[in-house]
Amino acid sequence: MGLPINQKSPFTVRPRFLAGCALVVALLLLPDVVAQSHILERVVLLFAALVIFLGWFLLVRDGEFKTTWRSVAALTASIYLVVSLPVFVFEMSQIKWLMLHPWHHWFSIYARPWVHWGNAFIILSIIGSFLGRSRARTAFVTGSILLLVLRAAMGTWVY
């Protein structure tokens, strides 16, 4: 006995559900893999930066700038993603010259929010990225998830 022509099987799995499960598994396993290698950390940061800049390119190209609360939240999240990239670069560098630099005080003020509340801001950027409506949403969500993986892999931050 088969199913009627228009009825779907109760065991059908939606592709979005499978993608969500893969994302959860990646968020749980990827930080441990990335934490073992400085090269992988740099590759993840490079890929996150490329995806975020691709998201900005798509956002500007599509030209969907609306003043709804969703658009404002998505735009704020995308600005945060770009502004957070230098903090990740400096936190990953093992160079101690930054501590001797005359502008070290200004950089420490700039980096303080990421050091103290970094996970909360990155999670808010993921939520804000999901609120976008154009094709740039996928790029911003991917970039923010990669930054979350990188933040989890890097351990304790000091500035």
N, C-alpha and C positions, 0 to 999 in steps of 0.2 A: 504494500500500500504506500503510495506516495502522497506528497502534499498537494493540495489544490494549486492551480497554476499561479495565482497571485499571492499566495501565502508564503512567508519566509520561514525558514527553519528556526526553531527557538535556540539553536546552538550557533547561530551566526555571530561572529565577532566583528565589531566595527573597527575600521582601520585607525580611527582617532583614539579608540581605547587602547589598541596595541601600541600606538605611538606614545601615549601617556604612560603606559607600563614601562616601555623602554626608557623613557625620560626619568622615571623614578629609579629604575635600576642604575642608570648612568649617574644620577646624582648621589647614589649611595656608594657606588664602586669607584667612580672616576677620581675623586679626590685622593684616595689611597694610592692609585696608580701614578697620578701626576706628582704627588708629594715625594716620590722616590727619585725624581730626576729634575734637575734645574733646566735641562733642555726642553723637557715636556712642558714645564711651567711657562717657559718663554714661547713655545709653540701655541699653547692654549691662549696666552695673552695676545699674540700676534693674530691668531684666528678670530678672537673676540673683537679686537680692534678693527680688523677688516670687515667683519660682519656688521659692526656698529656703523662704520662709515658707509657701507653699502645700504644700510637702512636709511641713513640721512640722504644718500643719493636718491633712493626710491621715494622718500618723503618729499623732497624738493621737486623731483620730476613729476610725481603725481599731482602735486599742488593742491592737496586737500587740506587746507588750513581752515578749520572751523573753530568757532568759539564755544563749542559745547564743553561741558565739564569733562567728558571722555577725551576729547581732543587735547584739552589743556593738561590733563593728567598724563596722557601718553607723551606729549611734547616735553613736559617736565621730566619724565623718566628718561627720555632720550637725551636730554641735555645733561642729566646726572651721569648717564653712562659715558658720555664723552669727557666730562670733567673728571671722572674717576680714573681714567686711563693713566694719567701721569703718576698718580699715587701708587698704582700697581707697579709701574715701571721702577719708581724709586724704591719701593719696598722690596722688590725682587733683586735689586742690585746689591751686591755684596761689597760695594766700594765704600770705604770710610771717608772719602774726600767730602762727602756731603755734610758730614758733621763739622768739618773745618771750614766749610763755605761761609762767607759773610752773610748770606741770606738764609742760613739754616733756620733762624728763628721764624722767618716768614713761611718757609716751607712747613715747619712743624705746626704752625697755626692752620695752614691750608689742609694738612693731612690729618689733623686731630679728629674730625668727624668720622673718617674712615677707620681710624684706629679704634676708637671707642664704640662706635655704633655701626660698623661696616656691614655686618650681616643684616641688620634691620633695613638699612638703606638699599642693599642689593635686593632683598625680598620685596621691598616696596617698588623697586624699579622693575622687577618681574611682573608684579601686579599691574603697574602703570603701563608696561609694554603691552600687556594683554588687552588693554582698553583701546589701543589704536585700531584703526579701521582699514587702512590701506595695506598694500603688499609689504610695506616697511615693518609692519607688526611682527612678522615672522623673523625678520632680521634682528629687530631689537630684543625679542624674546630669546632668541638663540644667543645673542651677545650677553644679555644679562645672566642667563643660565651658565654660560661659560665663565663669567666673572664670579658667580657664586661658587662654582666648582674650584676655581683658582683660589678664591678666598679661603675655602675650606681646606685646600691642600697646603696653603702657606702657613697655617698654624698661627701662633701668636705674633702680632704685629707690634713693632716698637718704632718710635719716630725720634 
